């Protein structure tokens, strides 16, 4: 691949362009907002100039509702040898393109499973897709050259290709992406009218659950409007579980001992099923989830503290597998949770104590 046209210079489009341009591809940028394309160009994503002729690959990174008309216009004018989109739904755009009578032999629907709560070109990074799954949904009769170009794109972005059928993809993302967004928003919405005293008690748990609720509503309206059926199906199952859990919790308030026992079994059931489901979430680098030991260290909220603790951990020759910071309420301090292999935990704790760190037991 020598040349590419990226249409849509938001978070995903600009990140694709940054990755391609950084690896030697001549990237041309286009957007309905010329200022946004110019911003992406200024970041080093390519040029906002018109390509002099057909490019090797056109990447459409626009909201789902605009994917089909944008692709149709590009295909009809012969803008590229191959075309793909990066929208988060796949079945709808293909059906729309078929209804428009477009020749789809040079088209492939794709979806990189990466993103942020922030949107726009200023949030983009060239490494956004590194190690992340990138779904490809080739249709019967598609051109092999198009699939090869798509695989080259995924490789240049250092993502991991995953081949799926379009409808299976839409059901999958409804479960692992779209429904969690709505559930996070539903929980966060409970805080809107909550008493200030209650809100001040927010800890890491509520921060984890509501993190993605900070995403742009307009962007998510576009996504959910393109995949409403599968999302509604998953939410219906969640709703049934919620109703059952509410009944179980009410039973725990009963005077009758048998009802309380029944309620306890109901609550325990949902917690245990949650444990089982959580264990299926892939771990580091997509491997099977690993059980790490947590070393919690008291840390001040001032410049250089994070660098110092990571440097001290490095001196212990211990690899930090994951990290989380728990901020203390009303104090310029908190705890940093260092996740390490179980056998490495005693080594790390001994090294950190020797260097003056306070370990939470």
Buried (B, 14 or more C-beta within 10 A) or exposed (E): BEBBBBBBBBBBBBBBBBBBBBEEBBBBBBBEEEEBBBBBBEBEBBBBEEBEEEBBBBBBBBBBBBBBBBBBEBBEEEBBBBBBBBBBBBBBBBEBBEEBEBEBBBBBBBBBBBBBEEBBBEBBBBBBBEEBBBBBBBBEEBBEEBBEBBBBBBBBBBBBBBEBEBEEBBBBBBBEBBBBBBBBBEEBEEEEEEEEEEEEEEEBEBEEBBEBBEBBEEBBEBBBEBBEEBBEEBBEEEEEEEEBBEEBEEBBEEEEEEBBEBBBEBBEBBEEEEEEEEEEEEBEEEEEEEEBBEBBBEBEEEEEBBEBBEEBBEEBEBEBBEBBEBBEEEEEEBBBBBBBBEEBBEBBBEBBEEBEBEBEE
